[in-house]
Amino acid sequence: MIINGKNQKEIDVKSLREKFGIVSQKIFLFNDTIKNNIMYSSKEIREEKYKEILKKSELEKLIKKFPLKDNHMITNNGQNLSGGQKQLIAIARALAKGADVFIFDEATAHIDKEIKETIKRIIKEELKDKICFIITHDDDFDEIGDKILKLKYIEGDSISE
């Protein structure tokens, strides 16, 4: 497999894993600040890059609502955040990681229409030069996909298109 012009056989496994950013339906959040939850994947980011990530992920708007801004403490794996807020943190993590390939695995399940539209905009504008796989049960993202593969399960049969 070729990823951004490089044969994956020439890339060691650790380097290959660093190329992927995953935004899943259920993300794990540490009992720590929003900033530390974003930065744990890449401690070497400078403040200006971090601010750019907040803007691209639209977390900039979210943290303005909290008295402690990005020092707002996340508790109990994010029970004090909405599903959409958690997803934006997951996107910011992947951006901080500097991923080349993004996998959105049911990342828009159980979130409101506004956050879905935000995620769509992030994919269209901020990740336009990246490879994005969007795994979903609905067709909300069909309009932004270059290629769409719809799978249908037939009982007793293998998965087919």
Backbone torsions as a table, in degrees:
resi	resn	phi	psi	omega
1	MET	NA	139.6	177.8
2	ILE	-104.0	125.7	177.0
3	ILE	-120.4	114.1	-178.8
4	ASN	49.4	46.8	175.0
5	GLY	83.7	-1.0	-179.9
6	LYS	-113.5	134.7	175.8
7	ASN	-69.4	126.1	-176.5
8	GLN	-62.1	-21.1	177.5
9	LYS	-70.2	-19.5	179.3
10	GLU	-89.4	-2.3	-177.2
11	ILE	-109.4	131.3	178.1
12	ASP	-71.8	158.5	-172.5
13	VAL	-57.6	-43.1	-179.8
14	LYS	-61.3	-45.4	178.6
15	SER	-64.0	-37.2	178.8
16	LEU	-64.5	-44.3	178.8
17	ARG	-61.9	-33.9	179.4
18	GLU	-67.8	-17.7	-179.7
19	LYS	-80.0	-12.7	-175.3
20	PHE	-107.1	134.8	172.7
21	GLY	-117.6	128.3	-176.3
22	ILE	-115.4	128.6	175.4
23	VAL	-119.5	102.3	-175.9
24	SER	-104.8	174.1	-179.2
25	GLN	-62.7	-40.6	179.8
26	LYS	-120.0	109.4	179.6
27	ILE	-101.4	156.0	177.0
28	PHE	-95.0	128.7	176.6
29	LEU	-119.0	139.5	178.6
30	PHE	-81.9	154.0	172.4
31	ASN	-76.8	80.2	-174.0
32	ASP	-157.9	-174.2	-179.2
33	THR	-74.4	162.2	175.2
34	ILE	-57.8	-46.3	-178.5
35	LYS	-58.5	-47.7	-179.2
36	ASN	-66.7	-31.1	176.1
37	ASN	-67.5	-31.1	176.9
38	ILE	-78.8	-45.2	-171.5
39	MET	-78.4	-10.8	-176.0
40	TYR	-60.3	-27.3	-179.0
41	SER	-79.9	-15.8	-179.7
42	SER	-157.8	92.3	-176.9
43	LYS	-72.1	-10.6	-172.5
44	GLU	-91.7	7.8	-177.1
45	ILE	-77.3	133.0	177.3
46	ARG	-78.0	161.9	-175.2
47	GLU	-58.6	-40.0	-179.0
48	GLU	-66.9	-36.3	177.0
49	LYS	-68.0	-41.5	177.9
50	TYR	-59.5	-44.9	179.2
51	LYS	-63.9	-36.5	176.7
52	GLU	-64.1	-40.7	178.1
53	ILE	-64.1	-41.8	177.4
54	LEU	-59.9	-41.0	-179.7
55	LYS	-68.5	-47.9	-178.5
56	LYS	-61.4	-38.2	-178.0
57	SER	-85.8	-3.3	-177.5
58	GLU	64.6	17.2	173.3
59	LEU	-71.2	-21.8	178.2
60	GLU	-53.3	-43.3	178.9
61	LYS	-66.9	-40.2	-178.2
62	LEU	-64.4	-48.7	-173.3
63	ILE	-69.9	-19.9	176.6
64	LYS	-64.1	-24.0	-178.3
65	LYS	-77.6	-17.7	-177.6
66	PHE	-96.2	136.5	-179.5
67	PRO	-56.5	-36.7	-178.4
68	LEU	-94.9	10.9	179.2
69	LYS	53.0	-126.7	-177.1
70	ASP	-79.1	0.7	172.6
71	ASN	-93.1	9.9	174.9
72	HIS	-61.5	130.1	-178.1
73	MET	-81.0	132.3	173.6
74	ILE	-93.5	131.6	-178.1
75	THR	-119.7	152.8	174.5
76	ASN	43.7	55.2	179.1
77	ASN	57.2	34.5	173.8
78	GLY	90.3	19.5	179.2
79	GLN	-63.3	-18.5	178.7
80	ASN	-94.9	15.7	176.7
81	LEU	-126.7	156.2	174.5
82	SER	-78.4	165.9	177.4
83	GLY	-59.6	-40.3	179.2
84	GLY	-66.1	-39.2	178.1
85	GLN	-63.1	-40.4	177.6
86	LYS	-62.3	-41.0	-179.2
87	GLN	-65.0	-38.8	178.4
88	LEU	-65.7	-35.9	175.2
89	ILE	-64.9	-41.0	178.2
90	ALA	-62.7	-40.2	177.9
91	ILE	-65.5	-43.9	178.6
92	ALA	-60.7	-39.4	175.9
93	ARG	-58.7	-47.1	-179.3
94	ALA	-64.4	-38.2	176.8
95	LEU	-65.9	-41.0	179.1
96	ALA	-63.9	-32.9	179.9
97	LYS	-68.8	-23.6	-178.8
98	GLY	77.4	33.6	-177.0
99	ALA	-64.8	151.0	174.2
100	ASP	-100.3	-24.9	-178.2
101	VAL	-124.5	127.8	179.8
102	PHE	-114.6	132.4	176.8
103	ILE	-115.8	115.9	176.8
104	PHE	-102.3	99.3	-175.7
105	ASP	-100.5	98.0	-176.6
106	GLU	52.7	34.7	-175.7
107	ALA	-67.9	-16.0	-178.2
108	THR	-109.4	10.4	176.2
109	ALA	-71.4	137.8	174.6
110	HIS	64.6	29.7	173.5
111	ILE	-125.0	160.3	-175.3
112	ASP	-77.1	166.8	-176.5
113	LYS	-60.2	-37.5	-178.7
114	GLU	-62.0	-44.9	179.9
115	ILE	-70.2	-36.0	175.1
116	LYS	-57.6	-45.4	179.3
117	GLU	-64.2	-37.2	177.0
118	THR	-62.3	-46.8	179.9
119	ILE	-63.4	-40.0	176.7
120	LYS	-59.7	-44.5	179.2
121	ARG	-64.2	-41.0	178.5
122	ILE	-60.5	-44.1	179.8
123	ILE	-64.6	-45.9	-177.9
124	LYS	-67.1	-40.7	-172.5
125	GLU	-100.4	-47.8	-173.4
126	GLU	-85.8	-25.6	-177.6
127	LEU	-113.4	20.1	-175.2
128	LYS	-61.9	-24.8	179.5
129	ASP	-99.6	11.5	-179.4
130	LYS	-111.6	164.5	174.4
131	ILE	-90.9	125.2	179.9
132	CYS	-125.3	126.6	172.1
133	PHE	-105.9	124.8	-179.3
134	ILE	-116.2	112.5	179.9
135	ILE	-103.2	119.3	-175.7
136	THR	-153.6	157.4	176.3
137	HIS	-94.4	-7.2	179.5
138	ASP	-114.8	176.0	-176.0
139	ASP	-107.0	21.4	-178.4
140	ASP	-60.8	-24.4	-174.3
141	PHE	-106.4	4.3	-179.0
142	ASP	-56.1	-37.3	-175.6
143	GLU	-67.6	-20.5	-177.8
144	ILE	-104.6	-3.1	-178.1
145	GLY	-83.6	140.0	172.9
146	ASP	-76.7	-39.1	178.3
147	LYS	-134.3	137.4	-179.6
148	ILE	-123.1	128.1	177.6
149	LEU	-120.2	115.2	179.2
150	LYS	-104.1	126.7	-179.7
151	LEU	-105.4	143.3	178.3
152	LYS	-131.7	131.3	179.4
153	TYR	-93.3	128.7	174.9
154	ILE	-114.4	120.1	-176.3
155	GLU	-55.3	132.2	179.9
156	GLY	83.7	-0.6	-178.2
157	ASP	-123.0	167.3	174.3
158	SER	-78.8	168.3	177.8
159	ILE	-68.2	133.7	-179.8
160	SER	-134.3	163.3	-179.3
161	GLU	-80.7	NA	NA
